[in-house]
Amino acid sequence: MSFWAAIGEAILNVKPYRVVYPDESGVFYRCGRTVDTLDAGFYFKIPIVDSIRTVVKAEQVVDVPEIAITAKDGSTYIVSGTINYRVVDADLALNNVYDYDQSLINLAARIIATCIIDTDAVKPSAIIQIVRDKLTSSAEEWGLKIMEFGFNQFAKARVIHLTQQVVAAGVD
């Protein structure tokens, strides 16, 4: 009886409609293929055959976590930042990248590291501009618009290496 109850509950939970809210944009799929992009509204669909996925259009913020990077001259920098972005094309955002938050974080960290490693004189203002430009061009392919990028932390760190001497003790 529990098997049939589960099947009945699944059938009752399959809705023949979907609401796309005003702060969302949607993509209509039929048999897994993109049919149309949707603005806010009430949409009917054929259960199991059709699906509608949505993304939030409002500006979103992701933090680039703290990373330590060693420059050409051997100095170490501790860097973290923030990316503000907005989804401008729901179809690209849903179909061209799996997780755009994590993809933006990884891309920004990679660009920052490359800039610091490849530059002789590390200047935060120059790095911000390079990161913003490269993020913007990559994000367009994902249906995203970069609104702002900035550093939360950009510090030259002093690295102290501690050594430990291990002495073998003899057993009598």
Phi, psi and omega in degrees: 000325182293328177297312181291328176294319178294319178296316179297319179294320179297319179294320180291331181277350177280114184263140178274017180212166176210139177258128172257117185282163184301331180268012182239164170227145185233166175232130180264124179245140172235121183054037176084357180254143179292128179255316185199158170261147188237139171266184181303139179159185181250125186231136174270150178212159176270116181305144179075321180278317183252152172214154178230123177249145182234158173227153179279131180271344182294155179298136181237157183233132172234145179262132171274116185293164181298129177230148177253128184230135177260125182278176179303321184280002178093351178282148182254137179242140174253123188227139169215159184205183180224138177241125173256130181214168179220141175280123180249342178223102184297323181298311179294319182296325181273335187250342184258347179212141184287309183225097187290332175299305182294324178296319177296318179299312181295317180296315179298316180298319179295317180294315179300313181299315180298317179299315182290319182292321186272354185256139177284313180250109184279116179237117182305319182296322178291321180293321178302315181295317179297314180298314180301314181296314181290322176297317181299314182293321178288322183293330178301324179291340180260006180077023182244152174240123178281120181273321184197147171223139177203164178269136169273326182214134174213098187226142174277127185255153174256122182260128179245122179265122177262134177245151180231127180267127180256127180247127179280130179262135179277149178252128181268000000 
